[in-house]
Amino acid sequence: MTYGALGEAAWSWVLGQVRWDDTGPWIPESGDGPKPEQFVTGMHSGVGGLAYTLAEIKLSRPWTASEQELAAGIADRVRRSIPVESSITFFDGLVSSIGILTALGEPGSAAAIERAWELITPAGWHETFLEDETVYAPGAVTNDLTLGTGAALLGALWALRHGIPAQPLAERAVELLLAEQEPGPNWLFVPRRYLRQASAYQMPNFSHGLAGIAAVLALAGAELDRPELVETGRQGAEHLISLGINDGKGFRVARVIPWEERHGDEFTFNWCHGGAGTSLLFSALQYAGADQVAGESPATWRERCLDAVRNSGLPERLHPGFWDNDGRCCGTAGVADAFLTAYQRDGAPQDLAFAKQLADTLVDHAHRDGSTAYWRFIEHKNEEPLLPPGVGWMQGAAGIAALLFRINRVAEQGRPAAIATHLDNWWAS
């Protein structure tokens, strides 16, 4: 089965999971599951994530009538959710809404910017997962790119690029991040003053730590014409380099510092906590015009991140827990997308070859059910390790299908093939 045919089969399975209620379409988190109790409209595993797949499909073929109806239904549902949304996050909150609506070319993002102003506190945006007062002090906020102030800044910058007045929100998010800066410069996931425990660990890669925050500050410097922010991002990248290992196998930074065995493998290589995502920091610095980081070009460090991925042994499952995920966030599809972006940007044949190797793994891992297909990831600690098939963008068939549509387009059209830019990758192409 070709990449395109498998993408269509996976997308057909996803469409078979779509349900409708009085406020529009929704999807279960896993196949044939119940309606989620929260994050129904979100990008991560909610119906909003299908907007990204639809955007990818639109570059490969026209939408069908049912896909047009789904796109309109998603946009309507997201717009209705904005006035009552209480979260800022890139995964499921207001920034998610901005990403979804812009992916569909639909209006409504300005309302999300306005709602973000309504929810802001003097320290940033509070999230419900911070309400455990045995862990966090009251009023706790997060700094990071996906769940915190970094997400608000990323969403504001993306809105600005779509002509939506969001500069005041971007400037305020910058102020908040600079106020939380620790020596390095460095940023913890949650600022130290909110932590009940005496010592704090950090997750320094793209999704929850330094790499993502330094990246979005560099982007803000470029987009807001504030070169001092580019320099802050560059210095953050140099601090990140000091935390990692750079050798013949590439540049890599531990998932968690300080690492303990309970955290699993010390290093991973995916979008969220590994080189595939961390490479986006150096792409951001290159986009922002930084000449060097620790004596080398940003492009050199970006390639070293990808070298670490190439040399890691993935997509082989070297041991239980090492590479048990085929999704975009934590697994094969997200890594393949990073290498496709590298190939279309730089033209290195080895990047395309590795992306195809990863896509071939997705073909091999697919569970086929008649004319449809899906994937089941592994949790090796479970008595029944094979997980139910995920539906959505970050951890399910929708995100994997999008990767297959993209690589099929590249295989047919070569480097000039159209690229669907997202909230989290527009500067890397």
QUIDAJO-V462571 format. One record per residue. RES is the residue in one letter. PHI is phi in whole degrees, -180 to 180 (* if undefined). D_CENTER is the distance of its C-alpha to the mean C-alpha in Angstrom with 2 decimals. Layout:
BEGIN
res:RES phi:PHI d_center:D_CENTER
res:RES phi:PHI d_center:D_CENTER
END
This chain:
BEGIN
res:M phi:* d_center:28.04
res:T phi:-72 d_center:26.22
res:Y phi:-58 d_center:22.48
res:G phi:-64 d_center:23.08
res:A phi:-65 d_center:25.36
res:L phi:-69 d_center:23.04
res:G phi:-60 d_center:20.22
res:E phi:-65 d_center:22.83
res:A phi:-65 d_center:23.96
res:A phi:-67 d_center:20.56
res:W phi:-66 d_center:20.07
res:S phi:-62 d_center:23.62
res:W phi:-65 d_center:22.89
res:V phi:-60 d_center:19.99
res:L phi:-60 d_center:22.40
res:G phi:-69 d_center:24.94
res:Q phi:-92 d_center:22.86
res:V phi:-72 d_center:22.65
res:R phi:-120 d_center:25.12
res:W phi:-127 d_center:26.53
res:D phi:-132 d_center:28.09
res:D phi:-65 d_center:29.75
res:T phi:-108 d_center:26.60
res:G phi:125 d_center:24.90
res:P phi:-77 d_center:22.79
res:W phi:-149 d_center:20.85
res:I phi:-132 d_center:19.62
res:P phi:-74 d_center:20.11
res:E phi:-68 d_center:17.42
res:S phi:-131 d_center:19.46
res:G phi:-53 d_center:22.18
res:D phi:60 d_center:25.18
res:G phi:-85 d_center:24.06
res:P phi:-77 d_center:24.97
res:K phi:-66 d_center:23.37
res:P phi:-61 d_center:20.78
res:E phi:-79 d_center:22.41
res:Q phi:-148 d_center:19.47
res:F phi:59 d_center:16.14
res:V phi:-63 d_center:17.90
res:T phi:-93 d_center:16.35
res:G phi:-68 d_center:12.72
res:M phi:-74 d_center:9.67
res:H phi:-61 d_center:8.55
res:S phi:-131 d_center:12.00
res:G phi:-91 d_center:14.26
res:V phi:-67 d_center:16.01
res:G phi:-60 d_center:13.93
res:G phi:-62 d_center:11.25
res:L phi:-65 d_center:14.25
res:A phi:-59 d_center:14.33
res:Y phi:-69 d_center:11.69
res:T phi:-67 d_center:13.92
res:L phi:-61 d_center:16.91
res:A phi:-63 d_center:15.87
res:E phi:-67 d_center:15.58
res:I phi:-61 d_center:18.89
res:K phi:-61 d_center:20.58
res:L phi:-82 d_center:20.42
res:S phi:-105 d_center:22.19
res:R phi:-164 d_center:24.72
res:P phi:-67 d_center:25.85
res:W phi:-68 d_center:24.71
res:T phi:-78 d_center:27.30
res:A phi:-61 d_center:28.99
res:S phi:-69 d_center:27.18
res:E phi:-70 d_center:23.75
res:Q phi:-63 d_center:24.97
res:E phi:-64 d_center:26.06
res:L phi:-64 d_center:22.76
res:A phi:-59 d_center:20.89
res:A phi:-65 d_center:23.55
res:G phi:-65 d_center:23.42
res:I phi:-62 d_center:19.69
res:A phi:-61 d_center:20.20
res:D phi:-62 d_center:23.34
res:R phi:-64 d_center:21.89
res:V phi:-64 d_center:19.03
res:R phi:-60 d_center:21.67
res:R phi:-67 d_center:23.98
res:S phi:-79 d_center:21.53
res:I phi:-60 d_center:20.90
res:P phi:-62 d_center:24.34
res:V phi:-111 d_center:24.00
res:E phi:-71 d_center:20.37
res:S phi:-115 d_center:20.46
res:S phi:-116 d_center:16.85
res:I phi:-98 d_center:14.84
res:T phi:-66 d_center:11.34
res:F phi:-66 d_center:8.11
res:F phi:-77 d_center:7.86
res:D phi:-143 d_center:11.57
res:G phi:-108 d_center:13.66
res:L phi:-66 d_center:14.97
res:V phi:-68 d_center:11.98
res:S phi:-56 d_center:10.57
res:S phi:-61 d_center:14.08
res:I phi:-61 d_center:14.02
res:G phi:-63 d_center:11.10
res:I phi:-67 d_center:12.96
res:L phi:-65 d_center:16.32
res:T phi:-71 d_center:15.68
res:A phi:-61 d_center:14.21
res:L phi:-89 d_center:17.55
res:G phi:68 d_center:19.62
res:E phi:-105 d_center:20.89
res:P phi:-76 d_center:22.32
res:G phi:127 d_center:21.61
res:S phi:-66 d_center:18.98
res:A phi:-61 d_center:21.93
res:A phi:-66 d_center:22.67
res:A phi:-67 d_center:19.28
res:I phi:-63 d_center:20.07
res:E phi:-62 d_center:23.51
res:R phi:-66 d_center:22.37
res:A phi:-60 d_center:20.19
res:W phi:-66 d_center:23.50
res:E phi:-66 d_center:25.31
res:L phi:-93 d_center:23.14
res:I phi:-67 d_center:22.97
res:T phi:-108 d_center:25.18
res:P phi:-57 d_center:26.78
res:A phi:-101 d_center:24.14
res:G phi:139 d_center:21.01
res:W phi:-119 d_center:19.48
res:H phi:-88 d_center:20.51
res:E phi:-119 d_center:18.53
res:T phi:-64 d_center:20.50
res:F phi:-70 d_center:19.09
res:L phi:-96 d_center:20.91
res:E phi:-87 d_center:24.26
res:D phi:-77 d_center:25.57
res:E phi:-77 d_center:28.27
res:T phi:-79 d_center:29.12
res:V phi:-110 d_center:25.89
res:Y phi:-125 d_center:25.22
res:A phi:-74 d_center:27.77
res:P phi:-57 d_center:28.03
res:G phi:82 d_center:25.87
res:A phi:-61 d_center:23.05
res:V phi:-130 d_center:19.84
res:T phi:-119 d_center:16.67
res:N phi:-95 d_center:15.63
res:D phi:-77 d_center:12.00
res:L phi:-70 d_center:9.05
res:T phi:-101 d_center:7.45
res:L phi:-120 d_center:10.93
res:G phi:-135 d_center:13.52
res:T phi:-63 d_center:15.28
res:G phi:-60 d_center:12.65
res:A phi:-64 d_center:10.64
res:A phi:-60 d_center:14.06
res:L phi:-66 d_center:14.65
res:L phi:-61 d_center:11.57
res:G phi:-63 d_center:12.57
res:A phi:-66 d_center:16.12
res:L phi:-64 d_center:15.71
res:W phi:-66 d_center:14.09
res:A phi:-62 d_center:16.94
res:L phi:-57 d_center:19.43
res:R phi:-68 d_center:18.52
res:H phi:-106 d_center:19.45
res:G phi:77 d_center:22.70
res:I phi:-99 d_center:22.03
res:P phi:-63 d_center:23.87
res:A phi:-138 d_center:21.31
res:Q phi:-63 d_center:22.66
res:P phi:-58 d_center:24.34
res:L phi:-67 d_center:21.19
res:A phi:-61 d_center:19.41
res:E phi:-64 d_center:22.56
res:R phi:-68 d_center:22.76
res:A phi:-63 d_center:19.24
res:V phi:-61 d_center:20.23
res:E phi:-57 d_center:23.46
res:L phi:-65 d_center:21.89
res:L phi:-67 d_center:19.65
res:L phi:-64 d_center:22.70
res:A phi:-69 d_center:24.80
res:E phi:-94 d_center:22.72
res:Q phi:-65 d_center:22.80
res:E phi:-103 d_center:24.52
res:P phi:-55 d_center:26.50
res:G phi:150 d_center:24.67
res:P phi:-71 d_center:23.02
res:N phi:-146 d_center:20.63
res:W phi:-137 d_center:18.73
res:L phi:-83 d_center:18.58
res:F phi:-56 d_center:16.04
res:V phi:-118 d_center:19.02
res:P phi:-52 d_center:21.89
res:R phi:-57 d_center:24.77
res:R phi:-67 d_center:27.28
res:Y phi:-93 d_center:25.64
res:L phi:-88 d_center:25.66
res:R phi:-76 d_center:28.64
res:Q phi:-83 d_center:28.63
res:A phi:-68 d_center:30.36
res:S phi:-113 d_center:27.82
res:A phi:-120 d_center:24.06
res:Y phi:-102 d_center:21.57
res:Q phi:-127 d_center:18.40
res:M phi:-115 d_center:15.01
res:P phi:-80 d_center:14.89
res:N phi:-82 d_center:11.86
res:F phi:-68 d_center:8.57
res:S phi:-71 d_center:6.98
res:H phi:-127 d_center:10.48
res:G phi:-156 d_center:12.92
res:L phi:-55 d_center:14.82
res:A phi:-60 d_center:12.72
res:G phi:-68 d_center:10.12
res:I phi:-69 d_center:13.19
res:A phi:-62 d_center:15.33
res:A phi:-62 d_center:13.01
res:V phi:-71 d_center:12.95
res:L phi:-68 d_center:16.67
res:A phi:-63 d_center:17.48
res:L phi:-63 d_center:15.96
res:A phi:-62 d_center:17.98
res:G phi:-59 d_center:20.94
res:A phi:-71 d_center:20.82
res:E phi:-76 d_center:20.25
res:L phi:-101 d_center:22.72
res:D phi:56 d_center:25.17
res:R phi:-127 d_center:25.12
res:P phi:-61 d_center:25.56
res:E phi:-67 d_center:25.89
res:L phi:-74 d_center:22.19
res:V phi:-61 d_center:21.47
res:E phi:-66 d_center:23.91
res:T phi:-62 d_center:22.29
res:G phi:-62 d_center:18.96
res:R phi:-65 d_center:21.10
res:Q phi:-65 d_center:22.93
res:G phi:-61 d_center:19.84
res:A phi:-64 d_center:18.86
res:E phi:-65 d_center:22.44
res:H phi:-65 d_center:22.25
res:L phi:-58 d_center:19.21
res:I phi:-60 d_center:21.34
res:S phi:-68 d_center:24.15
res:L phi:-89 d_center:22.20
res:G phi:-110 d_center:21.40
res:I phi:-121 d_center:23.47
res:N phi:-127 d_center:24.22
res:D phi:-147 d_center:26.69
res:G phi:-64 d_center:27.57
res:K phi:-97 d_center:24.54
res:G phi:108 d_center:22.07
res:F phi:-103 d_center:20.18
res:R phi:-148 d_center:18.34
res:V phi:-127 d_center:17.78
res:A phi:-57 d_center:18.35
res:R phi:-61 d_center:15.78
res:V phi:-135 d_center:18.12
res:I phi:-128 d_center:21.03
res:P phi:-74 d_center:23.74
res:W phi:-82 d_center:22.99
res:E phi:-132 d_center:25.12
res:E phi:-58 d_center:25.64
res:R phi:-65 d_center:24.37
res:H phi:-82 d_center:20.82
res:G phi:87 d_center:21.01
res:D phi:-58 d_center:20.60
res:E phi:-66 d_center:20.61
res:F phi:-120 d_center:18.20
res:T phi:-130 d_center:15.34
res:F phi:-138 d_center:13.68
res:N phi:-96 d_center:10.25
res:W phi:-70 d_center:6.67
res:C phi:-79 d_center:6.71
res:H phi:-131 d_center:10.41
res:G phi:-140 d_center:11.87
res:G phi:-61 d_center:12.94
res:A phi:-60 d_center:10.52
res:G phi:-81 d_center:7.92
res:T phi:-63 d_center:11.02
res:S phi:-58 d_center:12.54
res:L phi:-66 d_center:10.48
res:L phi:-61 d_center:12.72
res:F phi:-74 d_center:15.73
res:S phi:-65 d_center:14.76
res:A phi:-64 d_center:14.52
res:L phi:-66 d_center:17.90
res:Q phi:-65 d_center:19.38
res:Y phi:-57 d_center:18.39
res:A phi:-80 d_center:19.98
res:G phi:91 d_center:23.09
res:A phi:-68 d_center:23.23
res:D phi:-80 d_center:25.93
res:Q phi:-152 d_center:25.46
res:V phi:-134 d_center:23.72
res:A phi:51 d_center:26.12
res:G phi:83 d_center:28.48
res:E phi:-128 d_center:26.23
res:S phi:-71 d_center:24.30
res:P phi:-55 d_center:20.53
res:A phi:-63 d_center:20.58
res:T phi:-65 d_center:22.44
res:W phi:-68 d_center:19.98
res:R phi:-60 d_center:17.07
res:E phi:-66 d_center:19.30
res:R phi:-67 d_center:20.15
res:C phi:-60 d_center:16.60
res:L phi:-69 d_center:16.60
res:D phi:-61 d_center:20.17
res:A phi:-61 d_center:19.23
res:V phi:-65 d_center:16.98
res:R phi:-60 d_center:19.91
res:N phi:-92 d_center:22.42
res:S phi:-78 d_center:20.83
res:G phi:104 d_center:22.47
res:L phi:-68 d_center:19.53
res:P phi:-91 d_center:19.49
res:E phi:-70 d_center:22.74
res:R phi:-87 d_center:22.81
res:L phi:-64 d_center:24.80
res:H phi:-161 d_center:25.35
res:P phi:-55 d_center:24.29
res:G phi:96 d_center:20.86
res:F phi:-73 d_center:19.89
res:W phi:-144 d_center:18.02
res:D phi:-109 d_center:18.28
res:N phi:-139 d_center:15.05
res:D phi:-106 d_center:14.43
res:G phi:-82 d_center:11.11
res:R phi:-80 d_center:7.75
res:C phi:-69 d_center:6.12
res:C phi:-121 d_center:9.43
res:G phi:-148 d_center:11.63
res:T phi:-64 d_center:13.39
res:A phi:-64 d_center:11.69
res:G phi:-66 d_center:8.49
res:V phi:-67 d_center:11.18
res:A phi:-59 d_center:13.41
res:D phi:-63 d_center:11.22
res:A phi:-63 d_center:11.06
res:F phi:-75 d_center:14.79
res:L phi:-64 d_center:15.55
res:T phi:-61 d_center:14.22
res:A phi:-61 d_center:16.40
res:Y phi:-65 d_center:19.26
res:Q phi:-68 d_center:19.26
res:R phi:-81 d_center:19.20
res:D phi:-108 d_center:21.73
res:G phi:81 d_center:23.53
res:A phi:-74 d_center:23.83
res:P phi:-59 d_center:25.10
res:Q phi:-67 d_center:23.80
res:D phi:-70 d_center:20.16
res:L phi:-66 d_center:21.01
res:A phi:-62 d_center:23.06
res:F phi:-70 d_center:20.35
res:A phi:-60 d_center:17.92
res:K phi:-68 d_center:20.90
res:Q phi:-60 d_center:21.66
res:L phi:-68 d_center:18.28
res:A phi:-64 d_center:18.75
res:D phi:-63 d_center:22.26
res:T phi:-65 d_center:21.06
res:L phi:-62 d_center:19.13
res:V phi:-61 d_center:22.46
res:D phi:-66 d_center:24.36
res:H phi:-85 d_center:22.33
res:A phi:-65 d_center:22.47
res:H phi:-96 d_center:24.76
res:R phi:-100 d_center:26.90
res:D phi:-134 d_center:28.76
res:G phi:64 d_center:31.13
res:S phi:-93 d_center:29.33
res:T phi:-119 d_center:25.90
res:A phi:-152 d_center:23.41
res:Y phi:-155 d_center:20.70
res:W phi:-129 d_center:19.33
res:R phi:-123 d_center:20.18
res:F phi:-82 d_center:18.39
res:I phi:-122 d_center:20.55
res:E phi:-116 d_center:21.02
res:H phi:-67 d_center:23.91
res:K phi:-83 d_center:25.18
res:N phi:-80 d_center:26.00
res:E phi:-61 d_center:29.49
res:E phi:-109 d_center:28.06
res:P phi:-71 d_center:25.07
res:L phi:-78 d_center:23.97
res:L phi:-83 d_center:21.48
res:P phi:-61 d_center:21.76
res:P phi:-71 d_center:19.82
res:G phi:-76 d_center:16.53
res:V phi:-103 d_center:16.39
res:G phi:-83 d_center:13.09
res:W phi:-75 d_center:9.83
res:M phi:-81 d_center:7.58
res:Q phi:-133 d_center:10.85
res:G phi:-154 d_center:13.50
res:A phi:-66 d_center:15.61
res:A phi:-62 d_center:14.14
res:G phi:-69 d_center:11.01
res:I phi:-68 d_center:13.49
res:A phi:-58 d_center:16.00
res:A phi:-60 d_center:13.95
res:L phi:-61 d_center:13.68
res:L phi:-67 d_center:17.40
res:F phi:-61 d_center:18.32
res:R phi:-67 d_center:16.82
res:I phi:-69 d_center:18.55
res:N phi:-64 d_center:21.66
res:R phi:-65 d_center:21.76
res:V phi:-67 d_center:21.52
res:A phi:-61 d_center:24.16
res:E phi:-86 d_center:26.40
res:Q phi:-113 d_center:25.97
res:G phi:80 d_center:24.95
res:R phi:-55 d_center:23.02
res:P phi:-72 d_center:23.79
res:A phi:-52 d_center:21.89
res:A phi:-62 d_center:19.93
res:I phi:-117 d_center:16.18
res:A phi:-86 d_center:14.00
res:T phi:-83 d_center:12.15
res:H phi:-119 d_center:9.15
res:L phi:-55 d_center:8.42
res:D phi:-108 d_center:5.89
res:N phi:-146 d_center:8.35
res:W phi:-61 d_center:11.76
res:W phi:-87 d_center:13.45
res:A phi:-93 d_center:13.02
res:S phi:-77 d_center:15.18
END
